[in-house]
Amino acid sequence: MGHLFDAMPPKVTKRWVPVTRRSKRVPDADHLSALPDAPLLYIMSFPKAWEVVRTCVLSRRWRHLWKSVPCIDIRLRTGDYIDMPQGFTDFVHHLFCRRDASAKLDTLHLRSSDLGCAHNEGDARLWIHKADLA
Amino acid sequence: MEVDKGKGEAEETRKVAEADRDTVTLKSSDGKLFEVSKEAAARLSTVLAGMIAGGSIDDNGTDLKQIGSEALENVVDYCNKHANSIPSAALISSSISFNTAPFKEPEEWERKFVDRLSHDALFDLVEAANFLGMERLLDVTCHKISEMMKGKSPDQIREVFNIKNDYTKEELEEIRQELAWAFYDD
C-alpha cells in the first residue's frame, strides 16, 4: 500500500507510509487512529485550530499530532464565540510557540475578526510573520 | 464463416480487439470483476495509468489483491461518475498543481458520492484511493472525514470514531494543564 504518498518528494505534506491492510473487519474498530500520520494530518487541516489542538486529549496516538498539522485555520466567525479559547491572541501565540519547528506549515487561514476585540491588525501581522518563519 | 480460421489466429484477433477496448477490467481481492473506462482510470489513478501504459493490464481482470469488492465498486463508480461529469476549472487546476494547490472544495456530486458511504466503506475507500494513487478521491474522502470531526468536542469525536482513551487520569490532567491555553477555563 502507499503508492501515492511514497511517490511524492519529501517536502510535500501529503506523504503516506505503507499501510498494513485490515485483514478482517473488526466491529467498532478505530479506523481513524489507525491511519498513518500523513493522511491524519491532512484530515486535521480542515477544522478550526483550537479544535485541532484539543485532539491531543483523544488518546496517546493523538498527543503530538496537532504540532505538525500543515494548515492552521484561525478564522473567527460570530458562531465561534462559544467554542474558541478565552484569550484568543494568547492561544495563537502558544500555538506558534509549541508547534513542531521542523513541521512544514503551508497554509494559514486568517480573516479580520467579527468579534470586536478578538485580535487586531498588529496581531495579524505578527502571526503572518511567525507563519512565514515556521 | 470462421471455419477456416485457425485457433491461433482467432486468439490473435481477440487480443487485438482487447487492446482496442476502451475499458479495463479490474478484479477485487474476492474475485469480482469490474469494468471501468480506460480513459478515466488513466486520468484519475497514477497506478492504473502506469499499468495501462506499461501493458500490464490483464484482459481477464487485472488483480487488485489489496482491494475488496465493495471498495473497488466504489472506486469504479467514482471513475465512471467522474468521466461523465464536466470537470470544473477548479478541478482541472487542482490536478495540475496538486503538490502546492490548496484543497478545492468537493463538487456537488462528489459530496453526494461520499455522503452515502458507511463509516467502514469510507475508510476502505481511503485505503483503496491511496493504493491506486487517486489523489482527488483521497482529497474528497479525507475531507469528508474531517467534516465528521468539525465542531465536535473530544468526547464526541471519540464516540464517532470509536477512539479508545488510553491515557491515565494523571496523564490527562498533565496534558490539560500543559495545554490549558487551548481549552476553556473550567
Interface residues (C-beta under 8 A of the other chain):
Chain A: M1 G2 H3 L4 F5 A7 M8 P9 V12 K14 W16 V19 R21 R25 D28 A29 D30 H31 L32 S33 L35 P39 Y42 I43 M44 S45 F46 P47 K48 W50 E51 V53 R54 T55 C56 V57 L58 S59 R60 W62 R63 D83 P85 Q86 G87 D90 F91 H94 L95 D106 T107
Chain B: T46 V47 Q66 N99 T100 P102 F103 H119 D120 F123 V126 E127 A129 N130 F131 L132 G133 M134 E135 L138 C142 H143 I145 S146 E147 M149 K150 G151 K152 S153 P154 I157 R158 F161 N162 I163 K164 N165 D166 Y167 L172 I175 R176 L179 W181 A182 F183 Y184 D185
